Structures are given as C-alpha cells and as structure tokens.
C-alpha cells in the first residue's frame, strides 16, 4: 500500500492512539494505546491477558485512530490485520516510554519491562485501509 507522505509524517508524531477491536459477541472494544510508526506499520505492545489482546488473538483485525485534538482537528484512521511480532520488548517499551514521558520518567517506566516480559505481546497493524482527515 502506498502511503501519502503527509499521512506518514502525521503518524510519526508522538500521539496516543485509540485501538478498536471486536469481542466474542461482535461488539466493538476501544482502548487508548501507545504506538510507533515503523515501515508503514503501527507497532504496539500490550499485556497478553488484556481484553485487547484476547480480542486480537481471536479476530486479528483492528482499527487505529490517531488524532490531533487541538483545532484545527486532524486524524488518520488505519485498519488492517494484526500480526504478533518477535522483538526485544524492553527496547521497544523504552523507546516509546522516553518518547511519551521524557528521558527520566520514560526510563523509570521501562524498567518494569526489563525482566518481566513473559506476559507482554508486541504486535503490528499493517494497514489495508486508511481514512485521512488532515485538511
């Protein structure tokens, strides 16, 4: 999928996204989530026992809404398949935590993921649909 440079730049910002999944009853579930935009995919992590991962394990498809909440409002919504990926969890969490919290608080946050990684899943959303509201 070809992704417009403006969309690529927008998704590269440090913004909290909202991940939408579907539960066993076919109902939508949404949750805020950190992400990093890499190689035209949104990379995220979560606990393996969270509602979002349980939903994604059964139906590996999701939408991610990334929005700018200050006028003029902007957003990009990507939808696509979810794939669990093997990646060093601490490095990913550390990079995201520093990005979202700053160096000291980010480092402190990431320490909790240094050794306790068995219950954490890293996954990516590869978009097959993109809705852009950047104008």
Secondary structure, DSSP 8 states (H G I E B T S, - for coil): ----HHHHHHHTS---EEEEEE-TTS-EEEEEE--EEETTEEEEEEETTSHHHHHHHHS-EEEEEEEE-SSS-EEEEEEEEEEE----HHHHHHHHHHHHH-HHHHHHHHHTTSS--TTEEEEEEEEEEEEEE--
